[in-house]
Every structure is written in structure tokens, then in C-alpha cells.
């Protein structure tokens, strides 16, 4: 019975760690390096081919019929329990093409289109 409990705990720990795999420091360093390969005008598919899957994603339909989307990548590690916005780099797509990236660009775009920014 004791072995079964140890096995169960081990499985839980390993599965929990797997979800954080992309937040490990070496993945974060890799994400920062890959940002240097991005170009304005790249498609979402091209960005994912370079960067891999994002940590998070936001998408908005704008009143003018256009779309605004952010793929958000971990690019810094702060051992604070939760992941603060300052540890991420958003990549902005307007109508499917990269128009810029970085926290300041993210804030400016959301303000430009009057999208509320909630602090986490």
C-alpha cells in the first residue's frame, strides 16, 4: 500500500512539473534568443515555428472589423509563485501579421483600441 501511495505522489509531481516545462529557466533563455529572429509582417504560423507554443494567448475583434491577437511568451523568471506580466513578452498580430512585440507595445495597442488591461 505504501508503495502505491509513493507511486501516486510521484505521478502527481511529474504531471505538475510537465505543465511548467516551458517556464523553466533554460526555456525562458531560449525564448529571449528566439525573439531576435522575429520580423514585422510574419504570420502567426511563422512565429510559432520560430518561438514554439505560447504560454498564453489573447484575441480581440475590433469595431472596424479587424482582429488584434497577442501570443504571450515567458521571457523572464521571477520565483514568486505566480507569473507576473513583467515576466512575459507579448507578440502582437493585427489581421494575422506581426506588427510589434514587447510589454510597451502591448499596452499601447490595447490603449489605442480601448481594451481594458487588468493587472494580475
C-alpha positions in Angstrom: 0.0 0.0 0.0 2.8 2.4 0.9 4.5 1.8 -2.5 1.2 2.6 -4.2 1.0 5.9 -2.3 4.6 6.8 -3.3 3.8 6.0 -6.9 0.7 8.1 -6.9 2.6 11.1 -5.4 5.4 10.7 -7.9 2.9 10.7 -10.8 1.2 13.8 -9.5 4.5 15.6 -9.1 5.7 14.7 -12.5 2.5 15.7 -14.2 2.5 19.0 -12.4 6.1 19.6 -13.5 5.3 18.8 -17.1 2.8 21.7 -17.3 5.6 24.1 -16.1 8.2 22.7 -18.5 8.1 25.8 -20.7 8.6 28.1 -17.7 12.0 26.6 -16.8 14.9 29.0 -17.0 16.6 27.3 -20.0 13.3 27.6 -22.0 13.0 31.2 -21.0 16.5 32.0 -22.2 15.7 30.2 -25.4 12.5 32.3 -25.8 14.6 35.5 -25.4 17.1 34.4 -28.0 14.3 33.5 -30.5 12.7 36.9 -30.2 15.7 38.2 -32.1 14.5 36.1 -35.1 11.1 37.8 -35.3 10.3 40.2 -38.1 7.5 42.7 -38.7 4.9 41.1 -41.1 5.5 37.5 -40.1 2.4 35.3 -39.9 1.2 33.6 -36.7 2.3 30.2 -38.1 5.8 31.6 -38.9 6.1 33.0 -35.3 5.0 29.7 -33.8 7.6 27.8 -36.0 10.3 30.1 -34.5 9.1 30.5 -30.9 7.1 27.3 -30.3 3.8 27.3 -28.5 3.0 30.4 -26.4 2.4 30.5 -22.7 -0.9 32.4 -23.2 -3.0 33.9 -26.0 -5.4 36.9 -26.2 -7.6 37.7 -29.2 -10.0 40.6 -29.9 -12.4 41.5 -32.7 -12.1 45.2 -33.3 -15.0 47.5 -34.1 -13.5 48.2 -37.5 -13.8 44.5 -38.5 -10.1 43.8 -38.0 -8.6 41.4 -35.4 -6.0 42.0 -32.7 -4.2 39.0 -31.3 -1.3 38.5 -28.8 0.8 35.4 -28.4 2.4 35.7 -25.0 5.7 34.0 -24.2 7.7 33.6 -20.9 10.9 35.6 -21.2 11.9 36.1 -17.6 11.8 34.1 -14.4 10.8 35.5 -11.1 10.4 32.9 -8.4 7.3 34.5 -6.9 4.8 31.6 -7.2 2.6 33.2 -9.9 3.8 34.5 -13.2 3.7 38.3 -13.3 3.0 40.2 -16.6 6.5 41.6 -16.4 7.9 38.1 -16.9 6.2 37.8 -20.3 6.7 39.2 -23.8 3.5 39.6 -25.9 3.8 39.4 -29.7 1.1 41.5 -31.4 -0.7 40.4 -34.6 -3.1 42.7 -36.5 -5.1 40.9 -39.1 -2.7 37.9 -38.8 0.6 39.7 -39.3 3.1 40.7 -36.6 3.0 44.5 -36.0 5.3 44.5 -33.0 6.2 42.9 -29.6 7.1 43.7 -26.1 5.2 44.9 -23.0 5.1 48.6 -24.0 3.8 47.8 -27.5 1.1 45.5 -25.9 0.0 48.3 -23.5 0.0 50.9 -26.3 -2.1 48.7 -28.7 -4.6 47.9 -26.0 -5.0 51.6 -25.1 -5.2 52.5 -28.8 -8.2 50.1 -29.3 -9.6 50.9 -25.8 -9.2 47.4 -24.5 -9.2 47.2 -20.7 -6.0 46.0 -19.2 -6.4 44.0 -16.0 -3.4 43.7 -13.7 -2.7 40.2 -12.5 
